[in-house]
């Protein structure tokens, strides 16, 4: 019930670089112990629901997954170790949260917000969540991103949904500021100039309120 979400307002949102899908099984990756200790060291409050905006769900217009019952675990990666395809994260869907997300976006001026009643959680959602909340007992909803739109569009999406924190919803962005695995293969640890340039632009834009118009 959405009425129950009004208990326990949350103060923070988080952006998580989920890295390679092997984060789900590889203890050598630095992000893994960080996420495993998330509740203990970073954010002990337990959310009523979780909204994940994952870089691995791309649509031309905003869409939410409206799932009754457990979310399907989507193994949207190829050529990885077999055990990874056997992992499941059957967190319950959050259909009422999904409806609220749609309503808030429409009230903010987004003309079309679609409902997807079949799509589960992609690895940008379930891989970090299975480490952060391994019990899979918190309802989860996903919202898509629009790669055909600019940063201002997505900033306005975030601003429209900020009030959900007051209802105990943990909002998580999952992806990476830059992403090009092909160029990373066989290179050293030096940051690519284009990646550094974009990262600096993003930081400056957020700090100066570039999108807050």
Beta strands, then each sheet from edge to edge (+ up, - down):
strand 1: 14-17
strand 2: 49-58
strand 3: 63-65
strand 4: 114-116
strand 5: 139-145
strand 6: 169-175
sheet 1: 1+ 6+ 2+ 5+
sheet 2: 3+ 4+
end
